[in-house]
Each structure stands twice: as structure tokens, then as C-alpha cells.
Amino acid sequence: MHYLKWLYPGMKLKRWLLLFSVGVIAVSFGLAIIFNYKYIGLVEESIFRLMYRATGKYYYAVTTIAGIAISAMGMVAMTFATSRIIHSVISVVVPEGSDRLVELIFQKRKLNRGPSVVVIGGGTGLSVLLRGIKNVTSNATAIVTVADDGGSSGRIREALGIIPPGDLRNCLVALADTEPLMEKLFQHRFGGAGDLAGHSFGNLFIAAMAEVLGDVELALKESSKVLAVRGRVLPSSTQTIRLVAEMNDGSLVEGESSIPQTGKPIKRVFIRPEDVSPVSSALEAIREADACILGPGSLYTSVLPNLLVPGMADALRQTQAVKIYICNVMTQPGETDGYTASQHVKTIFDHVGSGIIDYVLVNTQDVAPQLREVYSQQGAFPVVADIEAVEALGVKAVKANVISETNLVRHDPLKLSRTIMGMVYKLKASSERMRLLDYYLIAEHIKDPKEE
């Protein structure tokens, strides 16, 4: 029976049912005192007389039986009335019925107790991970790059002077708990040949909210309400930045969308202006997180632009959270040609220093030969999992099978989120034990002032 789910642990209803029962007893007791017991005595006497007339004898237990019967009828009446009240409310609030409401409450309570997770990146990879994580915890925060300058986002950025909304939109949709139609609406791109051609409705919506409210962060917060987002989506900065790459030949290429098109090896990337301000709530989320996750996503154009914002890398170094980098499954033409897993990690350290990664998640699942062939024609190949080289950089490598078995070689949302959250729960528990051990070790060396 689905009604029994109201009594599940964590629903926070049993305490109120108990309080309701106590209230009924208190009211009954109070009424008895008000009437000085005499009316209750009259009822009891009437029951005795009826039984005597019917049988010719006194049965002193009859009042106990009558009391139990009356109490039982009262409980039935209370239960029935309460159920009708609940049903009346449900029929208005959740037309789908009580089953749906119970599931929503149970799911909400469960997800609210999930770990606090911060995911840093951009592009398709970030939204893939978020789709899986939202089924485990509602305490997820996506910190998204604002260096995008291509497509609809780039056009809105140039026309309105705001941060590009594309990656922010994708993360909102990925974390959304809403109807499929609303998701399709936010992802819809206008056709035709006019000024709206190629624009995403979601991008325009976020841009309009930003203009109406005068604040991008507030616009994202209000947009999250429309989509019933489980968690938060934050930009790494509210200032527009340009990503610049210095190639091995010394040439400079400006623009996130232009960098992969040059076909030259990248020496380093940096942002202009370099003194942009980070979003304070993003730094706070990192400091308070149980786990911080970098990627998955393009190394130079999705992950690093966030870390290059002043204060971001330092916040990662200072946080007590478990820090995990999800290495890409395939190399990316124009960015990471020929890169192994350790080269991905080394590139991050070369740009922002060490201490921001504790663990590297590396895929060890084989890519199907037919997919290898397709990707090789585009210049992309599986990233080699050189575990020893990764751990030589001072981080621990975790091997896992986390790719989807489709016509695309990408991280599987379910596999990836299960692996990541399994690591988070395991490492968090281990960390708690270590802190407890440290506490006892310190306590043993603290002397009582009276002993000195």
C-alpha cells in the first residue's frame, strides 16, 4: 500500500501524527475536567442500566468494552478525516495523485541529505555528469566557464555585453526536474534566415532575465525556479572574458571557438582581462563542499578557463573537499592531440599549480573498433591511461568503465555519476575517520591545566 510510504523514515510526518494524537487526548481530558466528570458518569450509568434490562445482570467489564469501542470509532473517524483532508489537498496541488506526491516528498528528503558536490567545467561533458548527479543529491553546484564566444552564446555576448548563456543553459536543463516539453523549449533553436536564426530560446530567456533583474546570478536563480532545478548553476565570473592561447610557435589565438581550429599545438592559455573577479558564492560553494569535481570537458577551453579566474584555484587548494578530476575519454583535435591521462593532469598543474587534484578518474573501458575507426578519421583517439605517470605527479588514479555504448564515445551519465558518488561517499567516510583519529591523537597530548 502506497499510504504506508507516509511512515517511511525521513518523511518527517510521524512526529506530527503523534502530536495530533496527543492533542486529541489533551482535548478529551480537558473536556472531561470542564464537565466535572458527571456527564461521563451518566453515560456509564446508562450503559449499566441498558445491560441490566437486557440480561438481568451487571457486567462491570462492559464499560471497558464500551470505552474501547468508542475509542476505536474515534480513531477510525480521525484517520478517515485526515485521509480525506490529505486527498483534498493532493487533488489540487498534485493532480497526478497521492502516489506522485509521496514519491516527490520521499525523493526530496532523500536528495536533500545527499553530499554537497561542486562540479567545475563547461560544454557537453559537464551537463552529462550533472544529469547523473541530480539523481543522487540536490546539493549540487555547477560552476560554469564564461569564455564561450561561438554560436548563439557568442552573438548574445557581443550584442548585449553579458556573459555567454549557452553552457549555463545546458547545466540548468541537465539539473532540471521538469516536464519534457519545458526542456525542449529551453533547448529549441530558431530556424529561418532572420536575426533569430540559430538562437536558442533558453539563451534568450536567460539574457532577458539578466536585463530585467539587472544581475546574471539572480537571473540564473530565478530561471532555476522555472525549471525546478535540483541544485545551483553559477558562472565562474560575471564579467566577460576572452580566452587566449599561445601556440608552440609563439603565435597567439584569441577566442574559445577559434583555438581548436588552428591545428597548432597549444603551449598555454590565459584570459583577458586577467584581473576579473570570481563569483563569491562560487568560492563559498567550493569551501563548503564535500567533493569538488573538475570536468569532464575540453581541457583548454572548458576546464582551465574556470581555474584561471583569480581565486578559483586557491579556493580548491584550501578546501577540505575531496578533489577529483575526470579525464576525457578521447583526445580532442586541435587541443589535446596525442595527450595521455598524465599529460592532461600535468597541463592543469602547469597552468595553476598543484594541490587542486587528489584523484584522477581514468576510463579503462575499451572503445569498440568501429567507433575507433570513425573517431580516428576525425583525428581523435582514446586517451591512454598511463596510471604510473599520473601517480608520479602526486595524485591517485582511479580506473573505471564509464563510457556509453552508443554511436558516440562519451561518458555515460549513470555509470559516471555512480562511480563518482561511490568515491565521494567512500572518501568522505575515510576522511571522517581520519579526522576523528587526529582528534584523539591531539587529545592525548593535551595536558590538564591542573596537572601542571
N, C-alpha and C positions, 0 to 999 in steps of 0.2 A: 504493500500500500504506500502510495507516494506521500500520504499525510504523515507517515512516520518520519519522513525526512525533516519535518519541523523540529524533531527531537534530536537530530544529529549533533555531535559535539561541534562547537564553534558557531552555531547558528544564533546564539545569544537570545533565545526565546524562552528556554525552560525557566530561567530565573524570573521572568515576568509572569509566566503562568503560575509559578509558585507564589509570587507576590499577590496575584489576583486571588488565588485560593485563600491566602492569609487575610486578605481584605474582606472576602465574603464571611469568613469565620468571625472577624472582628465586628462586622456589621451585625451579624446574627447575635453575637454576645452582647453588643450594645443595646439592641432592641429588647433582648431578654431583661436587661437591667432596667431599661426605661419602663417596661410594663410590670416591674416588680414580681416577675415570675408567676403572678396569679393567673394570667391568661394561659400560660403554658400548663399550669396545674389543672385548669378547667378542661383543656384538651385531653390531658392524661386521664382525668376522671371520666370524661365522656367515653374514652376508649374502653375503660374498665366496665362501664355500665353496658355498653353495646355487647361486649364479650359475655357478660353475665346473663344478659337477656337471651343471648343466642345459645349458650351452653349450660347455664345454671351454675357455673363455677368461675372463680377468679384465677386468671393466669398472669402472674406478676411479670413474666418474661415478655408479655405481649407489648408492653410499652417500648422495650428494647427493639423488638422486631419492627414495630411501627416506626421508631426513630430511624432505624437503618433504611427502611423502605422510603421514608420521606427524604432522607439524605441522598439516597441513590437517585430518586426522581429529580432532586435539586441539581445533582451533578450532571445528569443527562440533559436537563434544561440549560445549564450553564454551557456545557460542551456544544450543544446544538446551536445555542445563540451565538457563541463565539465563532463557530464554523461558518454560520450564515453572515456574520459581520465580515469575516475574512474573505468569504466568497464574494460579497458585495463590493468590497474594496478591489479585489483582484479583477473582477469583471470590468472595472473602469480603468485601472492602472495598467494591467497586462491582459488585453483581450484574448491572448493565446491560451490563458488558463493558468490554474494553480501550479501545474507541473512545471511550466516555464518559469514562474516566479520563484518556486523553491530552488530550481536549478540556478537561477540568477543569483539568489542570495547565497547559496552554498558556494558557488563559484567565486563570488565577490569576496566572501570571508576568507576562502582558501587562498586566493591570489593576493589579497592584501597582506597575508602573513609571509609571502614569498620574499626572498632576499632582494636587497637593493642592488641593482645592476646598472652600470653605466656603459653604453656602447658608443664608441667613437669612430667616425668614418664618414662614408658618403657613397653615393652611387647605388647600383643594384645590390651589391653584396650586403650592405648594411640593412636594407629592407628585408632581405631574405632571412637574416638572423633574427630580426625583430618579430617576424611572423611566427617564429617558433617560440621565442622567449615569452611573448604575451600570453601563452597558454600555461606558463609556469608561475609567473609573477606579474603583479600590477605595478610593482615598484621599479619600473624600467625607465631609464632616461637616455634618449638618443642625442648625442652631441654631433652636429652635422656641419660639414665643410660649407663655406660660403664663397669658394673660389670659382664656382661654375660660371662659365661665360658663353656657353653654347646653347643653341636651340631656343625654345620659348623662354627659359630662365634668363638667358643672356639678353634677349630682346627686352624683357621687362626690366632687367637690371639697368640697361642703358637708357631706356625711356623714362623710368621713374626714379632712378638713383637709389634703389633699395637693394638689399641682398637678394641673390637669386633664390626663388622659392621652390625650384624643382626637386632637389633632394629632400628638402623639408616636407614637401607634399608627399613624396613616396614613403617617408617614415611615418607620417600621420596615418596614411592609408594602411600601412603594414601593421600599425598598432591599434587600428580601429576595430571596434566591436559593434558594427552597424550593418544595415541591410546591404545586400549586394548591389542594389540599384544606386545607393549613395556612393559606394566605392567606384562603380562605373562612371558616375557623374564626375567625380573628382579627377579621374584618370582620362576623361574624354578629351580628345583633341579635335579642334575645329578643322573642317576641311575647306575646300574652295580656294580662291586665289586672292582674297581680300586681306585686310590688316589682321584679322583674327586667325587666318590660316596658320595651322601649326601650333597655335597656343593651346595649352591645357587649361580646362576650366578651373581645376584646383589651383593652378598658378595664379590665375586672375582673381580667384576668390581670396587667396592669402594676400595678394597685393592690395585688393580693395579693403580688406580688413585692416591692413597696416596703415593705409591712408585715413580710414575712418577713425581708428583708435590712436593713431599717431605713434605707435610703438610696435615693432615687429614681434617682440617677445610676448606682448599681450595679445597680439593678433593670433599667434600660434596657440596660445592658451584658450582663446575663445573658439578657434577653429577646432580644437581638440574636443570641445563640448559638442559641437555639431556632429562629429564622427564617433563620439563615445570612445575616445582613445584610452587605452589601458597604459597609463604612464605619461611621460612628458617628451616633447621634442623641442630641443634648444639649438640655436646656432652657436658656433664657437665664438663668433663675434657679430655684433650688429652693424659693423662698419664694412663697406665694400672693400674687398682686397683683390689684388691681381697676383696670380701665381706666375713666377718667372723661373725658367730653367736655364742653367748654364751647362752647355754641352761639353764633351771632352775636347772638342776643337776650339773651345773658348767662346763660341758664339752664344748669344742669349736669345731665348724664345719666350715671348710673353703671351699668356693666355692658356688656361687649363685645357681648352679644346684643341689648341694648336700644338701643344708639346708632343703628343704621341704621333703627330703627323710628319714630324721632321725626319724620322728614321735614323737619327743620330743617337749614340749612347749618351745618357744623362750623367753629368758629373755631380750636380747638386741642384736643389730647388730652393727658392726663397720667396717671400711675399713682399708686396709693395702696397701700402707703406708697411714698414717693419714694426712700427710702434702702435699698432691697433690695440684696442682694449678688449680683453676677453669678457664674455658674459659672466657676471658674478655668480649667478645661480648655477652655471655650468661648473665652475670651480668648486662651489659648495657641494654639488652632487658628487663630484669626484672624491672630495674629502670624506663624505659620509657614506660612501658606497661599500658594499661587501665585496664587490668584484668590478673591475674595470676591464673592458674588452676592446682591443684595437682591431678593426677590420670585421669581416673580410672586405676587401675592396682594392682598387688600384693603389699601389704603393705610393707613387709620387703625386698623384692627382686627387686622391680621396683621403688617405690616412695622414700623410705628412702635412698637408695644409692646416689641419687642426692642431697638430703638435707644434707648428711654427708660430702659432698665435702666442704672444708673450703670456707666461703664467701657466699655460696648459701643461707643459712638460714638468715644471716644478711641482704643480699640484699632484701629478701622478707619482713623482718621486716621494712626496711627503705623505701620501695617503696610506692607510693601513690595509687597504683593499687588496685582494688577490688580483694581479695584473696579467692578463692573458692576451697574447697576440695570435690571431687566426691567420695563418699563412695562406696565400692564394693557392688554388689547385693547379691552375695553368699559368704559364708565363704570359705577359701581355706585350704584344708587338708595339715597339716604339717606346716602351717603358722599362720592362724587365726581361728583355731578350736574354735567354741563357742563364737567368738567375736561379740559384738553388735556394732552399729554405734559409740557410745560414746567411746568404747574401741579402735576403730581404731584411733579416734582423740587423745585420751589420749596417745596412743603409740607414735604418732608423737611428741607430746609435751614432753614426757619423754626423747626422743632422742635429740631434737634440741631446745626445749623451746617453749614458747607460742609466740603469736604475728604474726604468719605466716599464720593464717587462720581466715578469717572473717565470712565465711558462709560454711555450710556443706550441700551438696545436697544428700538427702537420698531417695532412692526408696521406695514408699509405694504401688506399684502395686503388686497384688497377683500373685504368681507363680502357674501355672497350676498344679493340683495334680499329673498328670502323670509325669511331669518333676521333681517335688519334689521327687518322688519315685526313679527316675533314679539317681538324684544327691545324694540322701541320701545313696545309695549303694556305692557311691564313698567317702562318709564322708563329703559332702558339703551340707549346709543348708542356707536358706535365712537369710541375716543379719537383725537382729531385729532393727527396727527404734525406739530406746529409745530417743525420742525428748527431754524430760525434762533433761535427763542426759547429752545429748550433750550440751544444752544451759547452764547447770550448769558449763561447762568448759569455759564459756565466749565467745562462738561463737553462731551464729544464725543458726538454722536448717531450711532448705527449703525442703518441701515434694513434690515429683513429681512422675509421672508414666513414667518411662524412659527405660523400658526393652522391648526387641523384643519378638514377639510372634512366635517363631520358635521352632525347636527341641533343641535349646541351650538357656540357661538363660544368656543373655548378654545385655549390654546397646545397645539400638537402636540408630544408628548414627544420624538419623533425629530428633527423639524425644529429645535426649540428647543435640544436638547442638542447637536446638530451645529453649530449657529450659535455657541452659547456656547463650546464646546470649541475650535472653529476660532479664535475670538477669543483664547481663553486661550493656545493654542499660538503664535499669531502674535505676540501682545503680549509673551508671555514671552520668545520668541526675540529680539524687538526690544529688550526691556529688558536682556537679557544682553549684547547688542552695545553698548548704551549704557553699561552698567557697565564693560565692557572698555575702551571708548573713554575713559571718565572715568579709569580706572586709568592708561592710557598718558599722558593729559594731565597727571595729577598727577605721574607718574613723571618726566616731562620737566623738572619744576620742582624736583625733589628733588636737591639737590647732594650729592656725595660728601663726607663729613667731611674726607677727606684733602686735598680741593681748597681748603678754607677756611683 
